[in-house]
Amino acid sequence: MHLLPVGHNAVLVEVASPAEAVSLATWARDRSLAVDVVPGARTVLLDGVVDADGVAGVLATWRPSAVEPGPLVEIPVTYDGPDLEDVASRWGCDVDGVVARHLATEFTAAFCGFSPGFAYLAGLDVEVPRLDTPRTRVPAGSVALADRWCGVYPTATPGGWRVIGRTQARLWDARREPPALLAPGTRVRFVAG
Amino acid sequence: MSLEVVAVGPSVLVQDRGRPGWAHLGVPRSGALDGPAAALANRLVGNAPDDACLEVLLGGLALTSDEGVWVAVTGARCALEVDGRPAGFGEAARLTPGSVLRLGRPETGLRSYLAVAGGIAVDPVLGSRSTDTLGRVGPPAVAVGDRLPMGRPAGPPAAVDTPRPPATGPLRVTPGPRADRVAGDALDLLCRTTYAVSPDSDRVGLRLVGDALPLAVRDELPSEGMVLGAVQVPPDGRPVVFLADHPTTGGYPVVAVVDERDLWQCAQLRPGEPVGFTRSR
């Protein structure tokens, strides 16, 4: 664990993995260490730190340990995305192989960003490069891959990830509690539907 | 009790102090870009600091009220008219039912703030009435024909000592978490350069043109959380100061952080105006 200062009332904590980031973020949130506790891929940002002088001492007591598994969410997917065959050729398999691999993977929401409710889902052990030219509009519910991440677009936005399918699940609803279907730490299984 | 919008300029948005606490779900904090100006407008009409007002970019707003109400306009100084007669800027004024308040175009600055006694009472979303222009959380932009509900005034406005506007100057910065990504001393280089505001600046970020900061490492970082005031350096080396609607995570290095006390200046700088930085003490 390594602390980096970010202005007068925030600190960025570097950790070893996305799983540690989720674990530390949950721990820091339970202790109300900051107004915003934002996990990243290898970091946790504590923004609006309540006790700027004492936070380093409190963080030093955190130990990476087996994380309580988060809640499991199942997301039904229709696999008919425009980039499905492209991903298959990159992985050296057929379309059914891509679907089987996606269905067999248990993902974990590592962090959010890009747009409200967009979770970066970790779990893939193969990579997919982003599109050279992002699409100007990716429909809401698109299930897509980039690098080793999987993501589901909560709203129609521009996007450069490779789309393999679509879901009717509502990823984001500001008037629902909780508003995001996939908060950091949530486990995700995709099911054919 | 409502305001009817008769005309709008380039942008009119409902803003309060924003919705901190949701960044982990990808929700920007949003909120008035010139916080001190919005707070003063609220104070002038007897509102609480959390009440919502209108953020008016480059004037052009005209509206009328169905009830008598106290109003005040602060921020970028602009001409005010009530039914064609001049009205005072930076002070409480009484708007009678049916009369029309018009905001002219400011000669300096960008954003004026209109507060009404009782506040703009559109439904809050995640604890705030602010419009977030990046994630589209909160009410839509204010448009001609809108009827904006008003809250109940707490009472007549008290006499308020109107403070002098805060002084302008170079933006005070502290080192950011990725200052070491710049070849050389990031803060020295930043503070020695005079930048100009780029026309593509918005509520997401103040984009700067000028000498590029040399990056020692050009690879993107694994995405990490971003703070208000972060000075982010994309591969082209031209710094962007993150403002209220900034993305919550990003992969470009943050080499400095602008002091919160100076962020209001970023709300009022026009495209082409010079911007400098200085070390925060």
Chai-1 contact restraints between the chains, C-beta under 6 A:
chainA,res_idxA,chainB,res_idxB,connection_type,confidence,min_distance_angstrom,max_distance_angstrom,comment,restraint_id
A,L4,B,P177,contact,1.0,0.0,6.0,A-B,restraint_1
A,V6,B,P177,contact,1.0,0.0,6.0,A-B,restraint_2
A,V6,B,V227,contact,1.0,0.0,6.0,A-B,restraint_3
A,V6,B,V257,contact,1.0,0.0,6.0,A-B,restraint_4
A,G7,B,T174,contact,1.0,0.0,6.0,A-B,restraint_5
A,G7,B,V227,contact,1.0,0.0,6.0,A-B,restraint_6
A,G7,B,V257,contact,1.0,0.0,6.0,A-B,restraint_7
A,A10,B,V227,contact,1.0,0.0,6.0,A-B,restraint_8
A,L12,B,P177,contact,1.0,0.0,6.0,A-B,restraint_9
A,V35,B,P20,contact,1.0,0.0,6.0,A-B,restraint_10
A,V35,B,G21,contact,1.0,0.0,6.0,A-B,restraint_11
A,D36,B,P20,contact,1.0,0.0,6.0,A-B,restraint_12
A,D36,B,A23,contact,1.0,0.0,6.0,A-B,restraint_13
A,V38,B,A23,contact,1.0,0.0,6.0,A-B,restraint_14
A,V38,B,H24,contact,1.0,0.0,6.0,A-B,restraint_15
A,V38,B,G225,contact,1.0,0.0,6.0,A-B,restraint_16
A,G40,B,S223,contact,1.0,0.0,6.0,A-B,restraint_17
A,G40,B,E224,contact,1.0,0.0,6.0,A-B,restraint_18
A,G40,B,G225,contact,1.0,0.0,6.0,A-B,restraint_19
A,G40,B,T249,contact,1.0,0.0,6.0,A-B,restraint_20
A,A41,B,P222,contact,1.0,0.0,6.0,A-B,restraint_21
A,A41,B,S223,contact,1.0,0.0,6.0,A-B,restraint_22
A,R42,B,P222,contact,1.0,0.0,6.0,A-B,restraint_23
A,T43,B,E224,contact,1.0,0.0,6.0,A-B,restraint_24
A,L45,B,G225,contact,1.0,0.0,6.0,A-B,restraint_25
A,D47,B,V227,contact,1.0,0.0,6.0,A-B,restraint_26
A,C112,B,L25,contact,1.0,0.0,6.0,A-B,restraint_27
A,C112,B,G26,contact,1.0,0.0,6.0,A-B,restraint_28
A,G113,B,G26,contact,1.0,0.0,6.0,A-B,restraint_29
A,G113,B,S223,contact,1.0,0.0,6.0,A-B,restraint_30
A,G113,B,T248,contact,1.0,0.0,6.0,A-B,restraint_31
A,G113,B,T249,contact,1.0,0.0,6.0,A-B,restraint_32
A,S115,B,G26,contact,1.0,0.0,6.0,A-B,restraint_33
A,S115,B,G135,contact,1.0,0.0,6.0,A-B,restraint_34
A,P116,B,G26,contact,1.0,0.0,6.0,A-B,restraint_35
A,P116,B,V27,contact,1.0,0.0,6.0,A-B,restraint_36
A,P116,B,G135,contact,1.0,0.0,6.0,A-B,restraint_37
A,P116,B,V137,contact,1.0,0.0,6.0,A-B,restraint_38
A,F118,B,G26,contact,1.0,0.0,6.0,A-B,restraint_39
A,A174,B,V125,contact,1.0,0.0,6.0,A-B,restraint_40
A,A174,B,L126,contact,1.0,0.0,6.0,A-B,restraint_41
A,A174,B,V137,contact,1.0,0.0,6.0,A-B,restraint_42
A,A180,B,L25,contact,1.0,0.0,6.0,A-B,restraint_43
A,P184,B,H24,contact,1.0,0.0,6.0,A-B,restraint_44
